[in-house]
Amino acid sequence: MQILLIILYREDLLDEVLTALVEMEITGASVLDGTSMERVLSEHVPIFAGLWDALGSGGGQTRTIVAQIENRSLFEPLIRLLKEAGADFMDPKIGKVFTLPVDQYIEPDDGVNP
């Protein structure tokens, strides 16, 4: 089992990403709103505001999608499907996508998944 993490910088691609997950039969994902570290630092620590402006990386709002995938072999087909849908994660302006192995997992015995 793997945890799939998609950090999406372009909110306009959220529908495409979620549709691709459903097409790959990856369901039950959680979508989390986020703010980049650069934005938080530039707003709360003024010394960083000028630095991010000079580097041209002001950051912004993000969406993080967290999902469970049973098989690592789903990753490459998902990446191809996302690219076809316009979310090419080879472009650093789109976001990041990766998986992490799950070492332990507790399966609810009441048959209800939260």
Backbone as numpy.savetxt, mean C-alpha at the origin, in Angstrom:
# Nx Ny Nz CAx CAy CAz Cx Cy Cz
1.78 -18.20 4.25 0.93 -17.02 4.25 1.83 -15.78 4.25
1.35 -14.76 3.56 2.07 -13.50 3.44 1.12 -12.35 3.77
1.71 -11.25 4.23 0.97 -10.00 4.37 1.39 -9.13 3.19
0.42 -8.67 2.44 0.65 -7.78 1.32 0.47 -6.35 1.80
1.45 -5.51 1.55 1.37 -4.09 1.91 1.54 -3.27 0.64
0.57 -2.41 0.39 0.63 -1.49 -0.73 0.55 -0.08 -0.16
1.61 0.69 -0.34 1.62 2.08 0.09 1.40 2.90 -1.18
0.24 3.49 -1.29 -0.18 4.17 -2.51 -0.08 5.68 -2.32
0.78 6.31 -3.12 0.94 7.76 -3.06 -0.11 8.49 -3.88
-0.66 7.81 -4.88 -1.64 8.43 -5.77 -3.03 7.91 -5.44
-3.78 8.70 -4.68 -5.12 8.30 -4.25 -6.07 8.07 -5.43
-5.80 8.72 -6.56 -6.67 8.55 -7.71 -6.59 7.13 -8.28
-5.61 6.34 -7.86 -5.48 4.96 -8.33 -6.06 3.93 -7.35
-6.67 4.40 -6.27 -7.18 3.49 -5.26 -8.20 2.50 -5.83
-9.15 2.98 -6.62 -10.16 2.08 -7.20 -9.51 1.01 -8.07
-8.53 1.39 -8.88 -7.85 0.44 -9.74 -7.12 -0.63 -8.92
-6.47 -0.20 -7.85 -5.74 -1.15 -7.00 -6.71 -2.12 -6.33
-7.80 -1.60 -5.77 -8.75 -2.48 -5.10 -9.42 -3.43 -6.08
-9.72 -2.95 -7.29 -10.31 -3.80 -8.31 -9.36 -4.93 -8.69
-8.07 -4.62 -8.81 -7.07 -5.65 -9.13 -7.00 -6.69 -8.02
-7.09 -6.26 -6.77 -7.07 -7.22 -5.66 -8.26 -8.16 -5.75
-9.43 -7.62 -6.01 -10.63 -8.46 -6.12 -10.50 -9.43 -7.29
-9.97 -8.95 -8.42 -9.77 -9.83 -9.58 -8.83 -10.98 -9.25
-7.86 -10.74 -8.37 -6.93 -11.79 -7.95 -7.49 -12.61 -6.79
-8.74 -12.35 -6.42 -9.43 -13.02 -5.31 -8.72 -12.77 -3.98
-8.16 -11.58 -3.85 -7.58 -11.13 -2.59 -8.61 -10.21 -1.97
-9.29 -10.70 -0.94 -10.36 -9.93 -0.32 -10.06 -9.73 1.17
-10.88 -8.93 1.80 -10.71 -8.71 3.23 -9.59 -7.74 3.56
-9.17 -6.95 2.59 -8.09 -5.99 2.83 -8.59 -4.82 3.67
-7.67 -4.18 4.35 -7.96 -2.94 5.08 -7.27 -1.79 4.36
-7.97 -0.67 4.26 -7.41 0.53 3.63 -7.25 1.58 4.72
-6.02 2.02 4.91 -5.69 2.97 5.96 -5.27 4.30 5.35
-5.77 5.40 5.92 -5.33 6.73 5.51 -4.03 7.06 6.22
-3.16 7.76 5.51 -1.89 8.13 6.12 -1.38 9.46 5.61
-0.38 9.96 6.30 0.31 11.18 5.92 1.79 10.88 5.90
2.47 11.32 4.86 3.89 11.03 4.75 4.66 11.71 5.88
5.77 11.10 6.22 6.64 11.64 7.26 7.12 13.04 6.88
7.41 13.23 5.59 7.88 14.54 5.14 6.85 15.63 5.41
5.59 15.32 5.15 4.55 16.32 5.38 4.44 16.63 6.87
4.44 15.63 7.72 4.31 15.84 9.16 5.48 16.67 9.67
6.70 16.31 9.26 7.86 17.06 9.72 7.83 18.50 9.22
7.43 18.70 7.96 7.44 20.07 7.43 6.38 20.94 8.11
5.29 20.32 8.58 4.24 21.09 9.25 4.52 21.32 10.73
5.22 20.37 11.37 5.41 20.45 12.82 6.83 20.80 13.25
7.78 20.65 12.36 9.17 20.99 12.68 9.65 21.91 11.55
9.52 23.22 11.74 9.76 24.18 10.66 11.11 24.06 9.97
12.13 23.62 10.68 13.45 23.52 10.06 13.44 22.54 8.88
12.54 21.55 8.92 12.47 20.57 7.85 11.69 21.07 6.64
10.83 22.05 6.82 10.01 22.55 5.71 10.86 23.00 4.54
11.87 23.77 4.81 12.76 24.24 3.75 13.54 23.12 3.10
13.94 22.13 3.89 14.69 21.00 3.36 13.86 20.22 2.36
12.61 19.90 2.72 11.76 19.12 1.80 11.44 19.92 0.55
11.25 21.24 0.72 11.00 22.08 -0.45 12.21 22.09 -1.39
13.40 22.18 -0.82 14.63 22.21 -1.63 14.83 20.89 -2.36
14.47 19.78 -1.72 14.63 18.46 -2.34 13.48 18.12 -3.28
12.40 18.90 -3.20 11.26 18.63 -4.06 10.47 17.40 -3.65
10.54 17.03 -2.38 9.81 15.84 -1.92 8.94 16.20 -0.73
7.93 17.00 -1.00 7.07 17.46 0.07 6.18 16.39 0.67
6.01 15.26 -0.04 5.16 14.19 0.46 3.71 14.61 0.48
2.88 13.78 1.04 1.47 14.10 1.08 0.66 12.99 1.70
-0.57 12.90 1.27 -1.47 11.87 1.78 -1.16 10.54 1.11
-1.31 9.47 1.85 -1.10 8.12 1.32 -2.27 7.24 1.71
-2.39 6.14 1.01 -3.32 5.08 1.39 -2.48 3.83 1.52
-2.66 3.11 2.60 -1.97 1.85 2.80 -3.01 0.74 2.80
-2.81 -0.23 1.92 -3.71 -1.37 1.82 -2.97 -2.56 2.41
-3.61 -3.22 3.35 -3.04 -4.38 4.03 -3.96 -5.56 3.75
-3.37 -6.64 3.24 -4.17 -7.83 2.93 -3.36 -9.08 3.21
-4.07 -10.15 3.42 -3.46 -11.46 3.62 -3.51 -12.19 2.28
-2.37 -12.76 1.88 -2.38 -13.63 0.71 -1.81 -14.98 1.11
-2.46 -16.01 0.63 -2.08 -17.36 1.02 -0.81 -17.86 0.34
-0.57 -17.35 -0.87 0.50 -17.92 -1.66 1.34 -16.81 -2.28
2.66 -16.90 -2.13 3.57 -15.90 -2.70 3.47 -15.83 -4.22
3.02 -16.91 -4.83 2.94 -16.94 -6.29 1.92 -15.95 -6.84
1.07 -15.38 -6.00 0.10 -14.39 -6.45 0.73 -13.01 -6.67
1.90 -12.79 -6.11 2.51 -11.47 -6.13 2.82 -10.98 -7.55
3.56 -11.76 -8.33 3.95 -11.32 -9.67 2.73 -11.09 -10.58
1.74 -12.00 -10.61 0.55 -11.72 -11.42 -0.19 -10.46 -10.96
-0.20 -10.21 -9.66 -0.84 -9.00 -9.14 -0.10 -7.76 -9.64
1.21 -7.79 -9.61 2.00 -6.65 -10.08 1.73 -6.38 -11.55
1.63 -7.45 -12.37 1.31 -7.27 -13.79 -0.07 -6.67 -13.98
-1.05 -7.17 -13.20 -2.42 -6.66 -13.30 -2.49 -5.19 -12.87
-1.79 -4.84 -11.81 -1.75 -3.45 -11.36 -1.15 -2.54 -12.44
-0.08 -3.01 -13.08 0.54 -2.23 -14.14 -0.43 -2.01 -15.29
-1.15 -3.06 -15.68 -2.15 -2.95 -16.76 -3.26 -1.96 -16.39
-3.55 -1.85 -15.10 -4.61 -0.95 -14.63 -4.11 0.48 -14.45
-2.83 0.73 -14.71 -2.30 2.08 -14.59 -1.53 2.36 -13.32
-1.37 1.35 -12.47 -0.63 1.51 -11.22 0.69 0.74 -11.34
1.63 1.34 -12.08 2.93 0.72 -12.30 3.86 1.09 -11.14
4.09 0.14 -10.26 4.88 0.42 -9.07 6.37 0.51 -9.34
6.78 0.38 -10.61 8.16 0.68 -10.97 8.37 2.20 -10.98
7.28 2.95 -11.04 7.33 4.41 -10.97 7.28 4.79 -9.49
8.34 5.40 -8.95 8.36 5.72 -7.52 7.29 6.72 -7.10
6.66 7.41 -8.03 5.59 8.35 -7.69 4.27 7.65 -7.43
4.17 6.38 -7.80 2.93 5.61 -7.58 2.88 5.10 -6.15
3.97 4.52 -5.69 3.99 3.99 -4.33 4.95 2.82 -4.21
4.69 1.99 -3.23 5.52 0.81 -2.95 4.59 -0.37 -2.70
5.05 -1.54 -3.05 4.28 -2.75 -2.78 5.26 -3.85 -2.39
4.93 -4.59 -1.34 5.80 -5.67 -0.90 5.00 -6.64 -0.03
5.60 -7.79 0.22 4.99 -8.78 1.11 5.94 -9.07 2.25
5.35 -9.53 3.33 6.11 -9.96 4.50 5.61 -11.34 4.89
6.51 -12.23 5.27 6.05 -13.55 5.70 5.36 -13.47 7.06
4.40 -14.34 7.25 3.69 -14.44 8.53 4.20 -15.68 9.23
4.79 -15.50 10.40 5.32 -16.63 11.15 4.26 -17.31 12.00
3.35 -16.50 12.55 2.32 -17.07 13.42 0.99 -16.41 13.09
-0.06 -17.19 13.27 -1.39 -16.70 12.96 -2.38 -17.46 13.82
-3.33 -16.75 14.40 -4.38 -17.38 15.19 -5.66 -17.35 14.37
-6.17 -18.49 14.05 -7.42 -18.60 13.29 -8.57 -18.65 14.29
-9.52 -17.73 14.16 -10.68 -17.78 15.07 -11.43 -19.09 14.90
-11.79 -19.70 16.01 -12.48 -20.99 15.92 -14.00 -20.85 15.83
-14.50 -19.61 15.86 -15.94 -19.43 15.77 -16.41 -19.24 14.32
-15.44 -19.30 13.37 -15.80 -19.19 11.97 -16.07 -17.76 11.51
-15.91 -16.78 12.39 -16.15 -15.40 12.01 -14.82 -14.67 11.96
-14.47 -14.15 10.78 -13.26 -13.34 10.64 -13.62 -11.87 10.76
-12.88 -11.14 11.56 -13.17 -9.72 11.72 -12.93 -8.93 10.44
